[in-house]
């Protein structure tokens, strides 16, 4: 009996040790120690072209993030198909923490309602990390367009249906849908000319090839300063702190008009939670950096931040809010 008792005690101690080891391996600290992330360069996909607001923001974050993580952040621009190409590439990547994207409301919230076939599901295939920035679009017109305010803009366009063209930064972007909403609310007919990103879209209005667009301040401010483009209003619910002189569309006669442009970082679903939390923590710190904030504000961008859950909630709510608008305007992309 003594020998059996001693054997039983040994088995009990062994079982306790095994349970303790399993618990330690399952803990966040041990998991982080196991992954030892990152050990190699991280691919950071920009869903917009070089020189766009997303590119400016992404490269600013990447420059700071490489020092905080101790690994290169390799920026890659994949702007095709309104940002859905780059978003799809990340959705299909290995969930190992070495691929992430800076995407925007187009491919994350609008695309499921605009495309009949989308190569990814934003809710199923992507994990939110952080909201990076949020700002209004600016309604801007070419310098020779005969309107100085929103009321005059609507009157001019109504008098000549189909005469004017509007540029957008891409199919399915907030730039595109904001103008479709304006057309719907104002009873306007304007021809859509989509571009692959904000820089060429804004340049087309500055050159007079198209007459108007919605774009974030980063894209349009250089042309406003040059006198080739004139800003009329912003799409936010209240005036934008970085351009307080511009009225909102809502206060200009289009009650309830609101269409912000936002973007944030996503990773493939299944990326370890501790990696998502580490990225969230580091980028939050970067966005709070006074130097970064000053640089982004100078470009017309307002840093955001928050938790992964905050960003995920925004993506869901924006999809729900814009789905009926997209249905009502009839906006679809083949």
TORKOLVO-677813 format. One record per residue: residue in three letters; x, y, z of N, C-alpha, C in turn. Coordinates in pm, whole numbers, plus 50000, padded with zeros to 5 digits. Each point is the difference from the previous one (the first is absolute). Example, Ala and Ser with C-alpha at 12.3 -4.5 7.8 and 13.67 -1.06 7.14 Angstrom:
<recs>
Ala,51319,49431,50780,49911,50119,50000,50090,50120,50000
Ser,49965,50105,49928,50082,50119,50006,49923,50109,50073
</recs>
This chain:
<recs>
Unk,50083,49879,50000,49917,50121,50000,50087,50127,50000
Unk,50113,49993,50075,50088,50116,50004,50053,50035,49862
Unk,50042,49890,49925,50055,50023,49868,49894,50058,49906
Unk,49878,49950,50008,49891,50050,49917,49970,50146,50034
Unk,50003,50030,50129,49973,50138,50043,50107,50094,49948
Unk,50127,49953,50008,50108,50084,49950,49988,50021,49849
Unk,49962,49897,49931,49982,50007,49855,49886,50096,49965
Unk,49895,49993,50080,49885,50089,49978,50038,50145,50020
Unk,50082,50025,50106,50043,50137,50022,50083,50052,49885
Unk,50087,49915,49946,50084,50041,49887,49913,50034,49878
Unk,49897,49918,49978,49910,50025,49886,49926,50132,50018
Unk,49961,50026,50124,49928,50125,50029,50089,50120,49975
Unk,50126,49992,50051,50094,50110,49979,50028,50022,49851
Unk,50013,49888,49925,50025,50011,49858,49882,50066,49928
Unk,49881,49962,50042,49880,50058,49939,49992,50150,50027
Unk,50032,50038,50125,49999,50143,50034,50102,50076,49917
Unk,50118,49942,49982,50104,50066,49922,49957,50017,49855
Unk,49933,49898,49944,49954,50007,49862,49894,50108,49982
Unk,49907,50006,50096,49895,50102,49995,50061,50140,50008
Unk,50100,50018,50090,50065,50130,50015,50073,50041,49873
Unk,50066,49901,49936,50071,50029,49876,49903,50041,49889
Unk,49889,49928,49991,49899,50032,49898,49944,50140,50021
Unk,49974,50033,50125,49945,50133,50030,50101,50110,49965
Unk,50128,49972,50029,50103,50099,49969,50012,50023,49851
Unk,49992,49890,49921,50010,50012,49855,49881,50072,49941
Unk,49885,49987,50066,49878,50065,49951,49992,50146,50037
Unk,50083,50046,50092,49992,50140,50045,50057,50093,49894
Unk,49950,50126,49994,50048,50095,49899,50150,50020,50003
Unk,50058,50005,50120,50144,50024,50009,50079,49887,49938
Unk,49958,49876,50032,50071,49885,49946,49981,49991,49850
Unk,49878,50029,49954,49972,49997,49858,50086,50102,49927
Unk,50010,50119,50060,50082,50104,49939,50146,49957,49995
Unk,50046,49935,50107,50138,49953,50004,50022,49894,49893
Unk,49897,49913,49976,50013,49896,49899,50010,50060,49861
Unk,49909,50097,49970,50002,50057,49865,50122,50088,49979
Unk,50043,50070,50105,50117,50089,49989,49987,50090,49878
Unk,49884,50057,49982,49968,50083,49884,50042,50144,50026
Unk,50055,50067,49897,50030,49952,49864,50146,49959,49986
Unk,50023,49907,49911,50137,49952,49976,50048,50034,49860
Unk,49913,50058,49919,50037,50036,49862,49915,50120,49954
Unk,50029,50055,49882,49925,50117,49953,49850,49974,49990
Unk,49923,50107,50017,49854,49994,49993,49953,50072,49875
Unk,49912,49935,49924,49944,50059,49879,49880,50086,50038
Unk,50002,50126,49955,49894,50095,50034,49938,50050,49869
Unk,49882,49950,49968,49934,50031,49873,49920,50130,50012
Unk,50026,50092,49907,49919,50123,49988,49895,49975,49893
Unk,49873,50019,50033,49894,49974,49904,49971,50123,49912
Unk,50096,50088,49990,49991,50122,49919,50138,50029,49943
Unk,50008,50086,49898,50129,50021,49931,50095,50090,50077
Unk,50126,50005,49958,50097,50092,50061,49951,50144,49991
Unk,50022,50075,50107,49959,50139,50003,49860,50025,50050
Unk,49922,49892,50017,49864,50014,50052,50004,50022,50151
Unk,49885,50038,50056,49995,50022,50144,50033,49872,50077
Unk,49951,49887,49949,50029,49872,50065,50149,49970,49994
Unk,50063,50029,49888,50143,49976,49986,50080,50088,50094
Unk,49962,50128,50011,50068,50091,50092,49990,49950,50144
Unk,49879,49962,50039,49978,49949,50135,50075,49870,50024
Unk,49987,49907,49905,50063,49869,50015,50151,50007,50011
Unk,50061,50083,49917,50147,50011,50003,50047,50071,50128
Unk,49919,50092,50049,50035,50066,50127,49997,49899,50114
Unk,49896,49917,50003,49990,49897,50103,50111,49897,49984
Unk,50025,49957,49877,50102,49898,49974,50137,50045,50047
Unk,50031,50127,49976,50131,50053,50039,50023,49991,50151
Unk,49895,50027,50076,50011,49992,50146,49991,49855,50049
Unk,49918,49921,49933,49976,49863,50045,50124,49912,49985
Unk,50080,50025,49899,50120,49918,49980,50095,50012,50119
Unk,50009,50120,50058,50087,50019,50115,49943,49934,50125
Unk,49868,50005,50013,49936,49943,50120,49999,49848,49997
Unk,49995,49941,49880,49997,49854,49988,50137,49940,49971
Unk,50093,50083,49956,50135,49950,49972,50011,49920,49872
Unk,49905,50021,49907,50003,49932,49871,49956,50097,49891
Unk,50048,49982,49877,49955,50086,49890,49851,49982,49974
Unk,49934,50110,49964,49860,49996,49957,50001,50030,49851
Unk,49969,49901,49919,50009,50012,49855,49866,50047,49944
Unk,49995,50125,49956,49876,50058,49948,49982,49960,49854
Unk,49879,49954,49967,49967,49958,49864,49865,50061,49962
Unk,49996,50074,49891,49877,50063,49954,49925,49907,49905
Unk,49878,49963,50037,49912,49918,49916,49864,50069,49991
Unk,49989,50103,49915,49879,50082,50000,49889,49954,49907
Unk,50022,49894,49924,49904,49963,49896,49862,49965,50056
Unk,49901,50013,49914,49861,49961,50029,49947,50069,50126
Unk,50024,50130,50011,49947,50075,50112,50050,49953,50136
Unk,50122,49947,50003,50057,49953,50126,49965,49857,50034
Unk,49910,49937,49923,49961,49863,50032,50109,49900,49964
Unk,50086,50033,49902,50108,49908,49962,50100,49985,50115
Unk,50043,50113,50056,50094,49993,50112,49938,49939,50124
Unk,49873,50031,50025,49931,49943,50116,49986,49850,49985
Unk,49967,49953,49879,49987,49857,49974,50134,49928,50019
Unk,50109,50065,49956,50133,49938,50014,50032,49974,50146
Unk,49963,50094,50086,50027,49982,50144,49904,49899,50061
Unk,49875,50001,49957,49902,49905,50053,50042,49856,49972
Unk,50072,49980,49890,50040,49864,49961,50141,49964,50048
Unk,50067,50092,50066,50137,49976,50047,50000,49911,50124
Unk,50116,49944,50031,50015,49918,50120,49977,50086,50125
Unk,49923,49950,50097,49972,50078,50121,50111,49990,50104
Unk,50119,50045,49961,50118,49982,50086,50057,50133,50051
Unk,49931,50111,49971,50049,50129,50048,50099,50067,49909
Unk,50024,49943,49881,50098,50059,49909,49937,50065,49877
Unk,49867,50012,50000,49930,50071,49893,49887,50080,50061
Unk,49992,50128,49966,49890,50084,50047,49969,50103,49892
Unk,49885,50064,50012,49960,50099,49901,49948,50124,50069
Unk,50020,50113,49934,49930,50123,50038,49888,50015,49897
Unk,49879,49967,50041,49884,50003,49910,49904,50110,50044
Unk,49899,50026,49919,49909,50111,50029,49856,49953,49988
Unk,49906,50094,50016,49861,49959,50006,49950,49938,49871
Unk,50061,50032,49885,49959,49939,49875,50006,49848,50003
Unk,50121,49942,50009,50011,49854,50000,49953,49932,50129
Unk,49988,50075,50110,49962,49938,50127,49851,50006,50029
Unk,49935,50113,49969,49860,50016,50037,49905,50008,49881
Unk,50046,50057,49887,49911,50020,49886,50000,49884,49902
Unk,50117,49940,49979,50017,49901,49893,49899,49885,50003
Unk,49965,49944,50117,49904,49889,49998,49865,50037,49937
Unk,49967,50127,49995,49871,50044,49945,50014,50056,49859
Unk,50123,50015,49952,50024,50055,49868,50035,49894,49897
Unk,50065,49892,50045,50046,49896,49909,49912,49877,50013
Unk,49965,49941,49886,49926,49873,50004,50091,49886,50044
Unk,50127,50010,49962,50098,49899,50039,50123,50069,50058
Unk,50026,49977,50126,50115,50058,50069,50089,49885,50047
Unk,50131,50006,49975,50087,49886,50031,50032,49983,50150
Unk,49932,50072,50086,50021,49987,50144,49875,50051,50069
Unk,49986,49965,50126,49892,50051,50084,50066,50079,50113
Unk,49978,50132,50007,50070,50080,50102,49976,49950,50142
Unk,49880,49950,50028,49969,49953,50135,50060,49863,50029
Unk,50005,49915,49898,50045,49862,50021,50150,49983,49983
Unk,50061,50077,49909,50138,49973,49959,50104,50097,50056
Unk,49955,50108,50065,50094,50101,50049,49977,50029,50147
Unk,50108,50022,50072,49993,50038,50142,50038,50147,50014
Unk,49917,50081,50064,50034,50141,50018,50112,50019,50102
Unk,50087,50095,49975,50108,50033,50093,49977,50137,50063
Unk,49982,50103,49915,49985,50135,50055,49947,50095,49892
Unk,49914,50093,50042,49959,50111,49914,50115,50100,49999
Unk,50052,50030,49882,50119,50084,49992,49967,50149,49986
Unk,49903,50032,49915,49961,50141,49987,49858,50010,49949
Unk,49940,50116,50024,49865,50028,49952,49988,50149,49974
Unk,49951,50036,49882,49984,50139,49963,49892,50012,49892
Unk,49948,50119,49980,49897,50016,49897,50062,50005,49861
Unk,49916,49977,49899,50035,50036,49864,49968,50147,49979
Unk,50070,50061,49907,49975,50138,49960,49933,50000,49863
Unk,49889,50073,49986,49941,50021,49869,50077,50113,49933
Unk,50066,49966,49889,50084,50098,49932,49965,50005,49852
Unk,50018,50118,49940,49971,50020,49858,50120,50065,49932
Unk,50007,49987,49870,50108,50066,49925,49983,50151,50008
Unk,50110,50071,49981,50001,50145,50023,49900,50075,49913
Unk,49971,49949,49879,49909,50071,49911,49855,49953,50011
Unk,49972,49912,50096,49862,49954,50018,49918,50115,50060
Unk,49883,50030,49942,49925,50121,50041,49916,49984,50126
Unk,50063,49962,50110,49929,49990,50128,50096,50029,50113
Unk,49953,50076,50099,50083,50037,50114,49952,49935,50129
Unk,49886,49936,49996,49947,49932,50118,49913,49883,49956
Unk,49950,49924,50094,49926,49878,49969,49868,50032,49929
Unk,49930,50102,50044,49873,50036,49936,50021,50034,49852
Unk,50104,50077,49970,50030,50034,49861,50043,49875,49922
Unk,50078,49913,50066,50043,49874,49937,49879,49920,49953
Unk,49903,49981,50088,49881,49922,49967,49921,50067,49887
Unk,49989,50131,50005,49925,50073,49896,50067,49985,49864
Unk,50133,50014,49995,50074,49989,49874,49984,49862,49939
Unk,50018,49896,50082,49994,49863,49950,49858,49964,49956
Unk,49899,50045,50074,49861,49972,49963,49964,50061,49863
Unk,50056,50117,49972,49968,50067,49873,50056,49925,49879
Unk,50107,49921,50022,50066,49932,49887,50026,49853,50034
Unk,49896,49917,50009,50019,49859,50036,50087,49927,49897
Unk,50100,49928,50051,50089,49924,49914,50115,50078,49941
Unk,50003,50132,50020,50108,50081,49943,50130,49982,50076
Unk,49991,49979,50132,50120,49998,50084,50040,49859,50040
Unk,50131,49983,50018,50056,49873,50044,50059,50015,50139
Unk,49986,49898,50082,50067,50002,50130,50105,49890,50009
Unk,50113,50035,50053,50105,49902,50025,49978,49935,50135
Unk,50045,49877,50014,50004,49936,50132,50134,49931,50015
Unk,50036,49967,50121,50129,49934,50026,49991,49850,49973
Unk,49883,49954,49955,49984,49859,49964,49859,49952,50024
Unk,49958,49902,49923,49869,49940,50019,49987,49945,50142
Unk,49888,50030,50064,49975,49946,50133,50065,50075,50113
Unk,50066,50111,49971,50063,50079,50106,49899,50096,50060
Unk,50035,50060,50113,49913,50102,50058,49990,50120,49907
Unk,50105,50026,49921,49998,50107,49900,49890,49975,49898
Unk,49988,49877,49955,49897,49960,49904,49861,50008,50063
Unk,49983,49937,50114,49866,49990,50060,49951,50133,50056
Unk,50091,50086,50046,49957,50132,50046,49935,50079,49887
Unk,50059,49991,49879,49941,50072,49886,49869,49934,49957
Unk,49992,49868,50007,49875,49933,49967,49890,50040,50098
Unk,50036,50016,50126,49903,50046,50100,49957,50144,49970
Unk,50095,50085,49964,49968,50138,49965,49909,50005,49877
Unk,50030,49918,49901,49915,49993,49881,49858,49959,50036
Unk,49989,49900,50087,49869,49950,50040,49921,50106,50078
Unk,50067,50065,50095,49931,50099,50084,49968,50128,49923
Unk,50085,50034,49902,49981,50124,49927,49926,49985,49868
Unk,49970,49875,49961,49934,49978,49871,50089,50039,49884
Unk,50128,49958,50004,50099,50042,49901,50041,49885,49909
Unk,50041,50034,49878,50057,49902,49908,50141,50045,49964
Unk,50099,49930,50051,50142,50028,49974,50065,49869,49960
Unk,50089,50002,49903,50065,49879,49949,50122,49965,50087
Unk,50009,49873,50039,50109,49954,50087,50122,49961,49917
Unk,50117,50052,50039,50127,49962,49939,50091,49951,50113
Unk,50008,49868,50021,50084,49948,50109,50148,50000,49964
Unk,50083,50030,50099,50146,49993,49983,50056,49899,50099
Unk,50125,49967,49981,50066,49903,50087,50074,50075,50110
Unk,49925,50061,50092,50060,50072,50111,49975,50150,49994
Unk,50029,50067,50113,49972,50142,50013,50090,50090,49916
Unk,50132,49975,49990,50084,50094,49925,49954,50023,49855
Unk,49974,49893,49921,49956,50027,49863,49859,50059,49992
Unk,49913,49963,50096,49864,50056,50000,50005,50151,50026
Unk,50076,50041,50100,50012,50142,50031,50067,50075,49886
Unk,50099,49939,49938,50071,50065,49888,49905,50023,49883
Unk,49906,49909,49978,49908,50015,49888,49907,50120,50021
Unk,49961,50024,50126,49916,50117,50029,50082,50128,49988
Unk,50124,49995,50048,50087,50118,49988,50025,50037,49855
Unk,50006,49899,49913,50023,50025,49857,49872,50035,49926
Unk,49884,49982,50064,49873,50029,49935,49948,49887,49915
Unk,50067,49884,50002,49950,49885,49923,49871,49946,50060
Unk,49991,50003,50133,49874,49978,50071,49975,50126,50082
Unk,49878,50016,50044,49967,50130,50059,49984,50000,50152
Unk,49993,49882,50061,49970,49996,50144,50039,49865,50057
Unk,50015,49993,50131,50024,49874,50069,49984,50020,50150
Unk,49984,49888,50068,50017,49994,50145,50134,49933,50025
Unk,50082,50060,50084,50129,49941,50035,50042,50049,50137
Unk,50086,49924,50066,50049,50042,50131,50095,50119,49982
Unk,50018,50081,50103,50084,50120,49988,50141,49973,49950
Unk,50058,49887,50038,50137,49967,49956,50014,50010,49850
Unk,49901,49949,49929,50007,49994,49854,49973,50134,49934
Unk,49910,50076,50057,49950,50119,49931,50068,50129,50043
Unk,50057,50005,50121,50058,50125,50051,50107,50063,49911
Unk,50092,49921,49942,50101,50064,49913,49936,50074,49882
Unk,49893,49946,49945,49934,50063,49886,49917,50121,50043
Unk,49949,49995,50123,49930,50118,50054,50098,50114,50019
Unk,50117,49967,50056,50103,50104,50022,50049,50060,49868
Unk,50003,49918,49894,50046,50049,49869,49895,50084,49929
Unk,49876,49995,50050,49892,50076,49937,49931,49927,49886
Unk,50037,49875,49975,49940,49925,49888,49871,49928,50041
Unk,49977,49990,50130,49882,49931,50052,49943,50084,50113
Unk,49868,49998,50014,49931,50077,50104,49920,49905,50089
Unk,50016,50010,50130,49926,49917,50095,49868,50069,50034
Unk,49892,49920,50006,49868,50054,50030,49947,49959,50136
Unk,50026,49876,50041,49941,49950,50125,50067,49870,50040
Unk,49969,49953,50122,50049,49872,50049,49882,49908,50030
Unk,50030,49870,50006,49894,49900,50014,49973,49956,50143
Unk,50075,50052,50096,49981,49960,50140,49872,50060,50057
Unk,49954,49946,50113,49879,50049,50064,50021,50140,50059
Unk,50123,50026,50044,50037,50132,50052,50123,50049,49925
Unk,50031,50127,50013,50115,50055,49929,50130,49931,50041
Unk,50089,49986,49905,50127,49930,50019,50099,50094,50067
Unk,50060,49954,50110,50090,50086,50079,50118,50051,49918
Unk,50044,49923,49899,50115,50042,49920,49963,50091,49885
Unk,49869,50021,49978,49954,50094,49896,49869,50063,50046
Unk,50002,50072,50111,49876,50051,50060,49926,50102,49915
Unk,50067,50055,49899,49935,50099,49914,49901,49938,49903
Unk,50009,49868,49979,49912,49933,49905,49871,49955,50068
Unk,49884,50033,49943,49874,49952,50057,49982,49852,49971
Unk,49909,49936,50071,49965,49862,49971,49893,49997,49892
Unk,49985,49885,49933,49891,49984,49904,49866,50011,50072
Unk,49995,49950,50123,49874,50002,50076,49954,50142,50027
Unk,50094,50086,50038,49961,50139,50029,49983,50082,49873
Unk,50035,49940,49886,49987,50070,49872,49871,49963,49927
Unk,49908,49937,50071,49870,49970,49940,49969,49854,49981
Unk,50099,49911,50026,49978,49856,49984,49998,49935,50138
Unk,49889,50019,50071,49988,49952,50138,50026,49851,50010
Unk,50083,49963,50099,50029,49859,50023,50115,49945,49918
Unk,50058,50079,49911,50111,49952,49916,50124,49978,50086
Unk,50056,49880,49992,50124,49968,50071,50069,49885,49929
Unk,50127,50014,49970,50074,49894,49930,50149,50015,50029
Unk,50044,49951,50113,50140,50012,50038,50087,49898,49927
Unk,50126,50033,49988,50100,49909,49943,50086,49949,50115
Unk,50002,49868,50022,50081,49946,50108,50081,49882,49948
Unk,50102,49963,50074,50083,49886,49963,50060,49938,50124
Unk,50044,49878,49986,50059,49930,50113,50076,49877,49958
Unk,50070,49943,50096,50085,49884,49974,49922,49871,50027
Unk,50014,49906,49906,49939,49867,50014,50106,49894,49972
Unk,49977,49881,50054,50088,49885,49979,49912,49880,49964
Unk,50059,49893,49948,49918,49881,49970,49937,49945,50128
Unk,49877,49954,49989,49935,49941,50116,50079,49876,50043
Unk,50009,49978,50128,50080,49890,50052,50138,50043,50045
Unk,50038,50125,49973,50127,50054,50050,49996,49994,50153
Unk,50103,49948,50065,49998,49985,50147,49960,50130,50071
Unk,49915,49985,50100,49947,50116,50071,50110,50087,50059
Unk,50108,49937,50049,50105,50080,50062,50071,50088,49897
Unk,50004,49955,49874,50060,50082,49895,49908,50118,49967
Unk,49870,49973,49990,49903,50107,49975,50009,50105,50110
Unk,50007,49955,50126,50006,50093,50113,50131,50078,50000
Unk,50110,49935,49963,50129,50069,49994,49996,50109,49892
Unk,49950,49965,49881,49989,50098,49893,49910,50116,50043
Unk,49888,49969,50061,49908,50103,50045,50068,50095,50099
Unk,50073,49942,50094,50067,50080,50103,50107,50092,49938
Unk,50079,49944,49909,50108,50078,49939,49945,50112,49912
Unk,49898,49970,49919,49947,50102,49910,49926,50108,50079
Unk,49930,49963,50107,49939,50102,50086,50105,50098,50050
Unk,50113,49947,50044,50108,50087,50049,50054,50089,49889
Unk,50013,49944,49880,50051,50077,49886,49904,50115,49968
Unk,49869,49971,49997,49902,50102,49965,49991,50110,50106
Unk,50042,49969,50124,50001,50103,50105,50129,50082,50002
Unk,50099,49958,49923,50127,50071,49993,49977,50141,49945
Unk,50039,50106,50072,49976,50137,49952,50059,50026,49862
Unk,50116,49942,49972,50063,50019,49868,49914,49939,49890
Unk,49948,49880,50026,49916,49933,49901,49869,50077,49981
Unk,49940,50040,50111,49874,50075,49992,50018,50128,49921
Unk,50108,50071,50023,50026,50125,49928,50019,49973,49851
Unk,50071,49894,49968,50024,49967,49859,49870,49963,49930
Unk,49916,49922,50067,49874,49958,49940,49903,50117,49990
Unk,49995,50083,50103,49913,50118,49995,50040,50092,49884
Unk,50129,50014,49978,50047,50084,49889,49954,49946,49866
Unk,49979,49869,49995,49953,49936,49877,49847,49995,49993
Unk,49933,50054,50104,49854,50000,50001,49940,49874,50058
Unk,50078,49924,50075,49954,49875,50059,49987,50014,50152
Unk,49898,49939,50056,49979,50003,50145,50024,49860,50055
Unk,50109,49977,50078,50025,49867,50055,49884,49955,50089
Unk,49977,49869,50001,49891,49944,50081,50059,49911,50109
Unk,49980,49867,49992,50047,49909,50103,49885,49923,50061
Unk,50026,49934,50113,49899,49921,50067,50032,49852,49998
Unk,49904,49918,50038,50021,49856,50010,49963,49929,49870
Unk,50043,49874,49984,49953,49923,49884,49848,49988,49998
Unk,49940,49987,50116,49853,49989,50008,49932,50128,49953
Unk,50058,50115,50034,49946,50128,49954,49998,50005,49847
Unk,50110,49960,49939,50011,50005,49855,49904,49899,49935
Unk,49994,49881,50055,49909,49898,49946,49856,50046,50005
Unk,49963,50068,50108,49863,50052,50015,49972,50106,49894
Unk,50098,50088,49974,49982,50103,49899,49978,49939,49862
Unk,50079,49900,49965,49985,49935,49869,49859,49943,49984
Unk,49952,49932,50103,49864,49941,49994,49893,50108,49988
Unk,50009,50103,50084,49898,50103,50001,49999,50081,49870
Unk,50117,50028,49945,50007,50073,49875,49942,49919,49884
Unk,50023,49869,50001,49940,49915,49899,49848,50005,50009
Unk,49948,49989,50121,49855,50003,50021,49941,50135,49961
Unk,50075,50108,50027,49948,50134,49971,49998,50029,49850
Unk,50104,49952,49928,50010,50033,49858,49930,49901,49908
Unk,49969,49881,50049,49933,49902,49914,49871,50056,49938
Unk,49909,50060,50080,49879,50056,49938,50028,50119,49909
Unk,50105,50080,50032,50035,50113,49914,50047,49949,49865
Unk,50085,49897,50002,50049,49941,49876,49883,49943,49919
Unk,49907,49934,50069,49883,49947,49932,49914,50110,49940
Unk,49984,50109,50073,49915,50110,49955,50061,50075,49881
Unk,50132,50018,50002,50065,50072,49890,50020,49911,49878
Unk,49994,49868,50020,50020,49909,49888,50146,49980,49964
Unk,50091,50042,50084,50143,49984,49972,50038,49853,50004
Unk,50056,49949,49892,50047,49862,49992,50129,49998,49921
Unk,50086,49901,50028,50126,49983,49927,50006,49859,49948
Unk,50029,49985,49872,50009,49866,49940,50132,49934,50036
</recs>
